[in-house]
């Protein structure tokens, strides 16, 4: 996913980095982090927080920490009134030492969804009100090439040759998303899975599709 259409982009920040999230976080928005893990990395972390105070320390809505030593894992947690909550540990690590990565955080009303290199990784339920989150931080043994904040995204139909419930869509950053299926008259929820960067690059070289659009497989989840 490209940061070219982001409403705000930070390029090559010095690590550790802390900066404001323009306008705060809202459901439907996306944060993209593109970087490279240090060859000797033991861990790095991404924090979405309510302010940047250190004494007392600001609440942290999402603490996301890939860890490479011992049993590789990703740890998520929240800090509320200077007390850490219960850790949620995923014993799966899609990051590799010395390798580039792309992390996408998709904001929902009740959860954060995190994808790495085009594949869904985890979900984390909000423990702190989303409307209080206004700061982004990243630290540890990592180099960051770009951080992008993309507003409410929309899925636009591009290929009617596929079966009705699984078609090719193009994701743009325009506030025109609909939550009503006009074909069936039903309200639906949706999910989409973006292709990994390498696959998208191959398709861009062999098609006329603009390079800053993201090819996704979209599925409508129609209530039974």
Buried (B, 14 or more C-beta within 10 A) or exposed (E): BBBBBBEBBBEEBEBEBEBEBEEBBBEBBBBBBBBBBBEEBEBBBBBBBBBBEEEEBBBBBBBBBBBBEEEBBBBBBBBEEEEEBEEBBBEEBBBBEEEBBBBBBBBBEEBBBBBBBBEBBBBBEBBBEBEBBBBBBBBBBBEBBBBBBBBBBBBEEBEEEEEEEEBBBBBBBEEEBEEEBEEEEEEBEBEBEBBEBEEBEEEBEEEEBEEEBBBBBBBBEEEE
